Amino acid sequence: MSLILLSQTTTVSSETKPGQVRLNNNFILKSSVSKGIENLYNLDFDDAKSQFSKAIAADSESPVGYFYTAMIYWERILNNPNDKEAFKLFDEWTSKTIEICQKKIEKNGKDDETLLYLGGSYGFKARKDLTKKSWWPAFWNAKKGRNLLKEAFDMNPQNFDLYLGLGMYDYFLDKMPKIVKFFSFLLSFSGKKELGIEKLHKCATDGKYAKTEAKFVLMSIYTYLEKEYLKALPIALDLKNSYPENPRFYYTTAIILSGMKKWDEALRLADEISSKAEKEEKNFTLNWLPRTNYLRGEIFRGKKDYDEAIKFYNLAINSELSNETWVLPWSHLKIGMIYDTLGQREKARVKYQGVLKLEDVSEENTYVHELAGKYLEKSYSKNETGISD
């Protein structure tokens, strides 16, 4: 009797085991991706890689672990545009994600999640191409990525992670420099920024894995492009408090406070970043020192204390740690803008010419050459509003 029961138990166990394994692996995948994303935004890249590797081990046919591994190297590029290893690994993992997506589609047909990560990977490739000013590859990859995301949306409009990529396409196609708009016109490629912002908010509220990135994008849009500081501040504070080891969120919060004319609070936060960098606290590396001097320059320019602003911009420029970063061109540009404000046109022109001689090395520099060319042609007016303001 006991042998019969044992036999029956074994049979039932063997019948249910595959389903249980799938449930366990699905739980591991979701849990690991969520933990990895938390690590990613705290710049704990090794821990993030470990978590995403667990996700891949749990389901090697799912693209999500591969996609977020590529995102580790994109974050490294944002933090250091000269990280050649990060560019190489970013290309490898983006290509691997595309390969995994294509294999899954060949095997099982299309589904919204696979199309999400396939479209997102082409979007990643487009962003990298933009930093290299490779316009045609950027727009072909962007067009392909957007079409895939739209196809996924048609399948499942309740997949709110899709709203991140779709929102970014809608917004940035409306805000890109003239050369980019020229290419988008040729490809019949357009966007509406209001619709883009609406989609980004939807993802930030209801997204599964992409909500933090949606918040980051919204914070950047409201701070640097729309100058809507009251909308930017609660998002920035949320990110700063959620990810206390990420200097970028401290920095952007200080920019927002400066834009709100809360000069003392902004300077205190700049001092806090500098102090952490001098002590080399986790992720507050020494290259944040020239960035913080640029930040102080921005604060004093906002206060119209132009001598003090120029002093800090020059401290940023003269730091060896500023070489080949966004700090150099933007500091020169801002000094040129101050000279134009003071009516010192020839000094301003020298600064703008200096910007045009510097190489674009990061995503932050998408606009700086266009602005320098614009102000070289026609002097900057302190009454104008826009990205440079």
C-alpha positions, 0 to 999 in steps of 0.5 A: 500500500505504501509503495502504491501511495509513494508511486502516486505521490511521485507521479503527481510530483513529477506532473506538477514540478514543471509548472512549479519550476516556471512559477519559481523562475518567474518569481526569481526573474521579477524579484531580481529585475526589481532589485537590480533596478534599485541597485542601478539607480544607486549606481551599484553596478556590480550588484545590479549585474549580479541581479540581472544575471539571476534574472537571465538564469531564471529565464534565458529566453526572456529579454528583460535581464539582457536589456537591463544589463545593457542599461548598466553600461548606458548609465556608466556612459552617462557618468563617464562619456570616455568609458570605452569599455562601457561603450563596447559592453553596451553594444554587446548587450544591446545586440544580445537583447535584440538577438534574444527578442528575435529568437523568441518571436521566431519561436513563439510569435510576437507579444507586447513584452518582447516588442517592448524590449526589442523597440527599447534596444533600438531606441538605446542604439539611437541614443548612442548614435546621437551622442556620436552625431551619427544622424542617419543610423540614429534616425533609422534606429529610432524609427524602427524602435518607435514602430516596434513600441507602437506595435506593442502598444496596439497589442496591449495598451495596459503595458505601461512600461511602453509609455516611457519610450513612446513618451520620450519619442513624442517629447524629444522629436519636438525639442531636438536641435535643427539638424535632428528635426531636418532628418526627422522631417525627411523620415516623416517622423514627428512628435508632440511634447505635451503628449510625450509628457502625459505618457511619461507621467503615466509610466512614472505612476503605473509602470512596472520596471520603467517608472524610475526611468520615467521619473528621471526623464520627467525631472530632466525635462522639467528642469533643463528644457521646460524650466518648470521648477515647481513640477521638477522639485517633488520628482527630484526630491523623491529620486534623491531620497530614494537613491541617496548614493546617486550624485546626479539627483543631488545635483539636479535638485540644486539646479532646481532650487537655483531656478526657484531663486532659493540660492542659499539652499542651492549653494548648501546642496552644492557644498554637500556634493563637494564635501562628499566628493572630497571625502570620496564617499560612495559614487561621489567621485572626484570628477564631481568637483568641477561639475559642482563648480559649474553648478555654483557658476549657474547659481551665481549667474542666476543671482546676476553676480557675474564676477562670482559666476565667471570665477566658478566657471573658470575653476571648472574649466581649469580642472584637469578632471574637466577634460573631455566632459560636458563641463568644458563646453557648457562652462565656456558657453555660459561665460560667453552668455555673461559677456553678451549680457554685459555688452562685451561682444568680442569676448563672448565671440571668443568663448563661443568659438572655443565651444565649437572647437571642443569635441562633443563627448556626451548626451548632455552636449547634444545642444551645446554646439548648436547654441554656440553657433547661434550666439556666434551669429546673433548675441545672446539676450538675457530675455530669451528662454530656452535650453541655455537659460 
